[in-house]
Structure formats: structure tokens, C-alpha cells
Amino acid sequence: MGTISSLMDRLARKAAPNAHPIVVTAFGFAMGEDFVAWQAVAEICGHHVQSDHGDLCLAFSCHGQSVWVAQRQEGFVGLERVMVAVFPSTDGWRQSVMNSTLEGCRTLLFRRA
């Protein structure tokens, strides 16, 4: 389990604190030059990373790649609000992730059929 925790902590640090702010639009969200279109999202997973900040992270998978965002990133609250509106199955995602029995393991929140 140490390897998974280490990887998840490294990913959380990568997603923040020096990450670009999250900018939400009607069509998706952007971070710097990266843009994720809502219609292209294949999967959304939540992660709880045990770190000094106890971060919750989201991973949006589209086009075979994942874009990670952390709750402490600027714009996360707006992203979360729109994500729940666009993908209703993600409502209550924080509780699902926090109730996961394995630290750092992914919690599937949405998968496109």
C-alpha cells in the first residue's frame, strides 16, 4: 500500500499548489493550456490523498488521458458545482471518497456508458 499512497501523494502535489487555476465554461473546464470538454469525459474518479493537507482530488479521463485537480486549487468549488450539474451521479462524491476503505484508491464517480 505504501507505493499507492506515495504515488497518490505525488499526484496531489503535482495537481497543486503551483497548478493553474481552474476556469469553468459551459463546454468544460480549462487549466492553463489543458481543456477538458464535458462531452469528452469518459470517467471521473475521486481520490483521498493522505498528505499534510488531506487533499481530495478528482481525475477526469478523456481521450485516454487523465487530468487531475485538487480541492485546494483555485476554481475547484466552481468546477465541483458544475460537475454535479453535468454528471448528477457525482453528487455526494466527497462522502463516497472519504468512506473508501483503502487510502488513495480511486472511487469511480462516473463512467460514460
C-alpha positions in Angstrom: 0.0 0.0 0.0 2.9 2.3 0.6 3.6 2.5 -3.2 0.0 3.5 -3.9 0.0 6.2 -1.2 3.3 7.5 -2.4 2.0 7.8 -6.0 -1.3 9.4 -4.9 0.6 12.0 -2.7 2.9 12.8 -5.6 -0.1 13.2 -8.0 -1.8 15.6 -5.5 1.3 17.7 -5.1 1.6 17.8 -8.9 -2.1 18.9 -9.2 -1.4 21.7 -6.7 -0.2 24.1 -5.3 1.5 25.5 -8.4 -1.2 24.3 -10.8 -3.1 26.7 -13.0 -6.4 28.0 -11.7 -9.4 26.1 -12.9 -11.7 28.0 -15.3 -15.1 26.5 -15.9 -17.1 27.2 -19.0 -20.4 25.8 -20.4 -18.5 23.4 -22.5 -15.9 22.1 -20.0 -13.0 23.4 -17.9 -9.5 24.6 -18.5 -6.3 24.7 -16.6 -3.6 26.6 -18.4 -3.4 25.1 -21.9 -5.4 22.0 -20.9 -9.1 21.9 -21.8 -11.5 19.1 -20.8 -14.8 19.1 -22.7 -17.8 17.8 -20.7 -18.9 15.7 -23.7 -15.5 14.0 -23.9 -15.3 12.9 -20.3 -15.3 9.1 -20.2 -14.7 8.7 -16.5 -14.5 10.7 -13.3 -12.7 9.2 -10.2 -12.2 10.7 -6.8 -9.2 10.2 -4.6 -8.4 10.9 -1.0 -4.7 11.6 -0.6 -3.2 11.4 2.9 -0.9 14.4 3.0 -0.3 17.4 5.1 -3.4 19.0 3.5 -5.6 15.8 3.4 -6.5 16.5 -0.2 -9.4 15.3 -2.1 -8.6 15.0 -5.8 -10.6 14.4 -8.9 -9.3 12.7 -12.1 -11.2 13.4 -15.3 -10.4 10.8 -18.0 -10.9 11.6 -21.6 -9.1 10.7 -24.9 -7.0 8.1 -23.0 -5.5 10.7 -20.6 -6.4 11.9 -17.1 -6.5 15.4 -15.9 -6.1 15.8 -12.1 -7.5 18.6 -10.0 -7.1 19.1 -6.2 -9.6 20.7 -3.9 -7.1 23.4 -2.9 -6.8 24.6 -6.5 -8.3 28.0 -7.3 -11.6 27.5 -9.0 -12.3 24.0 -7.6 -15.5 25.0 -5.9 -17.0 26.2 -9.3 -15.7 23.0 -11.0 -17.4 20.9 -8.4 -20.7 22.7 -8.7 -20.9 22.4 -12.5 -19.6 18.8 -12.4 -22.5 17.7 -10.2 -24.9 19.6 -12.5 -23.5 17.9 -15.7 -22.9 14.5 -14.1 -25.6 14.0 -11.4 -24.1 10.7 -10.3 -21.2 12.6 -8.8 -23.4 14.3 -6.2 -22.2 13.3 -2.8 -18.8 12.4 -4.2 -16.9 13.7 -1.1 -18.7 11.3 1.2 -18.0 8.4 -1.2 -14.3 9.1 -1.4 -13.9 9.7 2.3 -15.8 6.4 3.1 -13.5 4.4 0.8 -11.8 1.8 2.9 -8.4 2.0 1.1 -6.4 5.1 1.3 -5.5 6.6 -2.1 -7.6 4.1 -4.0 -9.8 5.5 -6.7 -13.5 5.8 -6.2 -15.4 5.7 -9.5 -17.9 8.5 -9.6 -19.0 8.5 -13.3 -18.4 6.2 -16.3 -19.9 7.0 -19.7 -21.9 4.1 -21.0 
